[in-house]
Amino acid sequence: MEKLNMSKKFSFSVRVSDDTRKYVHGDTLEELVNAVIELGDEKFVRKFIEEFPQLSSQQLNELEQVVLASNNIDEIYKYIINTKELINIEKFEDIIIQAANNKRIIKFASIIIGANIEKLEDAVIASKDKQAILDFYRLVKGSNYEKIKRVLLNSENNAGAIYEFFIININQGHIMEDDEIKEIDEAISASNNARICLEWAQTNIDGINISKLEDIVIKGNNENYIYAFASSVNGANIEKLEDAFITFINYGNIYRVREFAKNVKAINIEKLEDVIIKFGSAYDIYIFANEVEGANLHKLRKALMATKNKKYINYWNKSFGIKGLFKNK
């Protein structure tokens, strides 16, 4: 382990490992810089520059040569992130691009002053990693909207990426033209992905083909998606969705009929009542009548009485009295 040189005015040290500390010595800052260069340790350079931000461009350039000559991409990246303003920016860009780490490329583009955004963007696009392309677009100021949109639209299995691209734009305040909305809508519909089609429809933006998206969701055979579409999408065909939803109902999930009735507008309540009566227990019938506005109390009371469940018949009498006793009451 090196020791302090008491004959020099200045000393600087860096712990380079758990049991090793390296020192440089000099009577002037220039002597310290020369000692660091001679040491040739990229980690030492990074720590030295952090400690001496007043270094000249020439001194920084000489120190950067030590980092550039290193084969340690992790240390090179740490130097880049800590420095932010690079003298040899193009060389560092090339090293980061050649390392083919999209996260690091995006970080470089987003924080380094004077970074070649187009060059870095092209490197990420060339990787064909749709999530990385989206991250670049979201995080890097000056990314190319048209280029990234076209890349995503022309890629395979692109529905998820296209949807996220739309959300990023909305969050950033970008107003899309009608033809762009149509293009995105067609790409998402072409995927036949029920989940993404649902999420796209839930944006409730003008210009999307609700009917087509609705059919894809129904064909996806997922009761949760169908329920979500019916309860959250403007212009949805509730009758068609309700019929599709009912096909999933059985004795085990009868409670979902009550959810549908309470949270979906313009339902055919009579159909839902029939399902409750068919699959529901005395409890389900009573709760439906108690919680669903517009329920046919006469019809439901009659069904409850047929169960001969004294507990819920008693609850009914306490809750409704003579309501439902007569057909029109």
Secondary structure, 3 states (H helix, E strand, C coil): CCCCCCCCCEEEEEEEECCEEEEEEECCHHHHHHHHHHHCCHHHHHHHHHHCCCCCHHHHHHHHHHHHCCCCHHHHHHHHHHHCCCCCHHHHHHHHHHHCCHHHHHHHHHHCCCCCHHHHHHHHHHCCCHHHHHHHHHHCCCCCHHHHHHHHHCCCCCHHHHHHHHHHHHHCCCCCCHHHHHHHHHHHHHHCCHHHHHHHHCCCCCCCCHHHHHHHHHHCCCHHHHHHHHHHCCCCCHHHHHHHHHCCCCCCCCHHHHHHHHHCCCCCHHHHHHHHHHHCCHHHHHHHHHHCCCCCHHHHHHHHHHHCCHHHHHHHHHHHCCCCCCCCC
